[in-house]
Amino acid sequence: MRLVVQRVGRASVRVDGEVVGAIDRPGLCILVGITHDDTTADAGKLADKVWGLRIMDGERSASDIDAPILAISQFTLYADVRKGRRPSWSAAAPGPVSEPLMDAFVAALRARGATVQTGRFGAHMDVELVNDGPVTLVLDSAMWSRRRDAAARA
């Protein structure tokens, strides 16, 4: 699971001109990409990490100030552009795999107390945001799997 986390002043997502998710005060806009071997455990770990990251004003976390979150599915985060000019999407999990994991990520954030708005899975979305700082981070569940692999080898 790969996240692009942006601290924002506000953010919204539209589908066919209709706002389907929006936050109108400082919070986080999170683009979420899911690959084939992601699990609900990965969704929970990343929800913990995002909710506790001290990236809001005053080195506070989103949980400290009850910052809202706009979470948007984004399969293109797993684009492979190493060959040619046309990206390959083979590393992105298909909808039947990724949609339940996207739902699990959102549910994990909500279980921790977050107010979460979302885009619409699989739709063409227009995303607007005001990046605050700018602060933009990339988190990847592979960070934890490498640690697990290293611990298993030790």
C-alpha positions as a Markdown table, in Angstrom:
| # | Residue | x | y | z |
|---|---|---|---|---|
| 1 | Met | 0.0 | 0.0 | 0.0 |
| 2 | Arg | 1.4 | 3.4 | -1.0 |
| 3 | Leu | 0.2 | 6.7 | 0.3 |
| 4 | Val | 0.9 | 10.2 | -0.7 |
| 5 | Val | 0.0 | 12.3 | 2.3 |
| 6 | Gln | -0.4 | 16.1 | 1.9 |
| 7 | Arg | -1.1 | 18.6 | 4.7 |
| 8 | Val | -3.8 | 20.8 | 3.3 |
| 9 | Gly | -5.8 | 23.9 | 4.2 |
| 10 | Arg | -8.8 | 22.4 | 2.3 |
| 11 | Ala | -9.4 | 19.8 | -0.3 |
| 12 | Ser | -12.3 | 18.4 | -2.3 |
| 13 | Val | -13.0 | 15.7 | -4.9 |
| 14 | Arg | -15.7 | 15.9 | -7.6 |
| 15 | Val | -17.3 | 13.3 | -9.8 |
| 16 | Asp | -19.2 | 14.5 | -12.8 |
| 17 | Gly | -19.3 | 18.0 | -11.3 |
| 18 | Glu | -20.7 | 16.9 | -8.0 |
| 19 | Val | -18.7 | 17.2 | -4.8 |
| 20 | Val | -18.5 | 13.7 | -3.3 |
| 21 | Gly | -15.9 | 14.4 | -0.5 |
| 22 | Ala | -14.5 | 17.6 | 1.0 |
| 23 | Ile | -12.7 | 19.0 | 4.0 |
| 24 | Asp | -12.9 | 22.7 | 4.6 |
| 25 | Arg | -10.3 | 23.2 | 7.3 |
| 26 | Pro | -6.7 | 22.2 | 7.8 |
| 27 | Gly | -6.3 | 18.4 | 7.6 |
| 28 | Leu | -4.8 | 15.7 | 5.3 |
| 29 | Cys | -5.4 | 14.7 | 1.8 |
| 30 | Ile | -4.3 | 11.1 | 1.2 |
| 31 | Leu | -3.9 | 9.4 | -2.2 |
| 32 | Val | -4.0 | 5.6 | -1.7 |
| 33 | Gly | -2.5 | 3.1 | -4.0 |
| 34 | Ile | -2.9 | -0.6 | -3.4 |
| 35 | Thr | -0.8 | -3.5 | -4.8 |
| 36 | His | -1.4 | -7.2 | -5.0 |
| 37 | Asp | 0.2 | -8.3 | -1.7 |
| 38 | Asp | -1.3 | -5.6 | 0.5 |
| 39 | Thr | -3.4 | -6.8 | 3.5 |
| 40 | Thr | -5.8 | -5.3 | 6.0 |
| 41 | Ala | -2.9 | -5.4 | 8.5 |
| 42 | Asp | -1.0 | -3.0 | 6.2 |
| 43 | Ala | -4.1 | -0.8 | 6.1 |
| 44 | Gly | -4.2 | -0.7 | 9.9 |
| 45 | Lys | -0.4 | 0.0 | 10.2 |
| 46 | Leu | -0.6 | 2.9 | 7.8 |
| 47 | Ala | -3.7 | 4.3 | 9.4 |
| 48 | Asp | -1.8 | 4.3 | 12.7 |
| 49 | Lys | 1.2 | 6.0 | 11.2 |
| 50 | Val | -0.8 | 8.7 | 9.3 |
| 51 | Trp | -3.0 | 9.5 | 12.3 |
| 52 | Gly | 0.0 | 9.9 | 14.6 |
| 53 | Leu | 2.4 | 11.7 | 12.3 |
| 54 | Arg | 3.4 | 15.0 | 13.8 |
| 55 | Ile | 3.1 | 17.0 | 10.5 |
| 56 | Met | 0.4 | 19.5 | 11.5 |
| 57 | Asp | 1.2 | 23.0 | 12.7 |
| 58 | Gly | 3.1 | 23.1 | 16.0 |
| 59 | Glu | 4.5 | 19.6 | 15.4 |
| 60 | Arg | 1.1 | 18.1 | 16.3 |
| 61 | Ser | -0.5 | 15.1 | 14.8 |
| 62 | Ala | -3.8 | 14.9 | 13.0 |
| 63 | Ser | -5.1 | 13.0 | 16.1 |
| 64 | Asp | -4.0 | 15.9 | 18.4 |
| 65 | Ile | -6.2 | 18.4 | 16.6 |
| 66 | Asp | -8.9 | 16.1 | 15.2 |
| 67 | Ala | -7.8 | 17.1 | 11.7 |
| 68 | Pro | -10.2 | 15.9 | 8.9 |
| 69 | Ile | -8.9 | 13.5 | 6.2 |
| 70 | Leu | -9.9 | 13.2 | 2.5 |
| 71 | Ala | -8.8 | 9.8 | 1.3 |
| 72 | Ile | -8.8 | 9.1 | -2.4 |
| 73 | Ser | -8.1 | 5.8 | -4.2 |
| 74 | Gln | -5.2 | 6.2 | -6.8 |
| 75 | Phe | -4.1 | 3.1 | -8.6 |
| 76 | Thr | -1.6 | 5.2 | -10.6 |
| 77 | Leu | 0.7 | 5.3 | -7.6 |
| 78 | Tyr | 1.8 | 1.9 | -8.8 |
| 79 | Ala | 2.6 | 2.9 | -12.3 |
| 80 | Asp | 5.7 | 1.4 | -13.8 |
| 81 | Val | 7.3 | 3.9 | -16.3 |
| 82 | Arg | 10.7 | 2.2 | -16.7 |
| 83 | Lys | 10.1 | 1.1 | -20.3 |
| 84 | Gly | 8.7 | 3.1 | -23.2 |
| 85 | Arg | 6.3 | 6.0 | -22.8 |
| 86 | Arg | 3.2 | 4.2 | -21.8 |
| 87 | Pro | 2.9 | 3.4 | -18.0 |
| 88 | Ser | 2.2 | -0.2 | -17.0 |
| 89 | Trp | -0.4 | -0.7 | -14.3 |
| 90 | Ser | 0.4 | -4.3 | -13.6 |
| 91 | Ala | 1.6 | -3.6 | -10.1 |
| 92 | Ala | -1.7 | -2.0 | -9.1 |
| 93 | Ala | -4.2 | -4.5 | -7.6 |
| 94 | Pro | -7.5 | -4.8 | -9.5 |
| 95 | Gly | -10.7 | -3.3 | -8.2 |
| 96 | Pro | -12.0 | -6.5 | -6.5 |
| 97 | Val | -8.8 | -6.7 | -4.5 |
| 98 | Ser | -8.1 | -3.0 | -3.9 |
| 99 | Glu | -11.6 | -1.6 | -3.1 |
| 100 | Pro | -12.0 | -3.7 | 0.1 |
| 101 | Leu | -8.5 | -2.7 | 1.2 |
| 102 | Met | -9.3 | 1.0 | 0.5 |
| 103 | Asp | -12.5 | 0.5 | 2.6 |
| 104 | Ala | -10.3 | -1.2 | 5.3 |
| 105 | Phe | -7.9 | 1.8 | 5.4 |
| 106 | Val | -10.8 | 4.3 | 5.7 |
| 107 | Ala | -12.4 | 2.1 | 8.4 |
| 108 | Ala | -9.1 | 1.9 | 10.3 |
| 109 | Leu | -8.8 | 5.7 | 10.3 |
| 110 | Arg | -12.4 | 6.1 | 11.5 |
| 111 | Ala | -11.8 | 3.5 | 14.2 |
| 112 | Arg | -9.0 | 5.6 | 15.5 |
| 113 | Gly | -11.3 | 8.6 | 15.7 |
| 114 | Ala | -10.6 | 10.3 | 12.4 |
| 115 | Thr | -13.3 | 12.1 | 10.4 |
| 116 | Val | -12.8 | 10.8 | 6.9 |
| 117 | Gln | -14.3 | 11.9 | 3.6 |
| 118 | Thr | -13.6 | 9.9 | 0.4 |
| 119 | Gly | -13.6 | 10.0 | -3.3 |
| 120 | Arg | -15.6 | 7.5 | -5.3 |
| 121 | Phe | -13.7 | 4.3 | -6.0 |
| 122 | Gly | -13.1 | 3.7 | -9.7 |
| 123 | Ala | -14.5 | 7.0 | -10.9 |
| 124 | His | -12.8 | 9.7 | -12.8 |
| 125 | Met | -12.3 | 12.3 | -10.1 |
| 126 | Asp | -11.3 | 16.0 | -10.1 |
| 127 | Val | -9.3 | 16.7 | -7.0 |
| 128 | Glu | -8.6 | 20.2 | -5.7 |
| 129 | Leu | -6.5 | 21.0 | -2.7 |
| 130 | Val | -4.4 | 23.7 | -1.1 |
| 131 | Asn | -1.2 | 22.1 | 0.0 |
| 132 | Asp | -0.1 | 23.7 | 3.3 |
| 133 | Gly | 3.6 | 24.2 | 3.8 |
| 134 | Pro | 3.9 | 22.5 | 1.4 |
| 135 | Val | 4.1 | 19.2 | 3.3 |
| 136 | Thr | 4.0 | 16.0 | 1.2 |
| 137 | Leu | 5.1 | 12.6 | 2.4 |
| 138 | Val | 5.2 | 9.2 | 0.7 |
| 139 | Leu | 4.5 | 6.2 | 2.9 |
| 140 | Asp | 4.7 | 2.6 | 1.7 |
| 141 | Ser | 3.7 | -0.6 | 3.5 |
| 142 | Ala | 6.9 | -2.2 | 2.0 |
| 143 | Met | 8.8 | -0.3 | 4.8 |
| 144 | Trp | 7.3 | -2.8 | 7.3 |
| 145 | Ser | 7.7 | -5.9 | 5.2 |
| 146 | Arg | 11.4 | -5.2 | 4.7 |
| 147 | Arg | 11.8 | -4.9 | 8.5 |
| 148 | Arg | 9.9 | -8.2 | 9.0 |
| 149 | Asp | 12.1 | -9.9 | 6.4 |
| 150 | Ala | 15.3 | -8.6 | 8.0 |
| 151 | Ala | 14.1 | -9.7 | 11.4 |
| 152 | Ala | 13.2 | -13.1 | 10.1 |
| 153 | Arg | 16.7 | -13.5 | 8.6 |
| 154 | Ala | 18.5 | -12.4 | 11.8 |
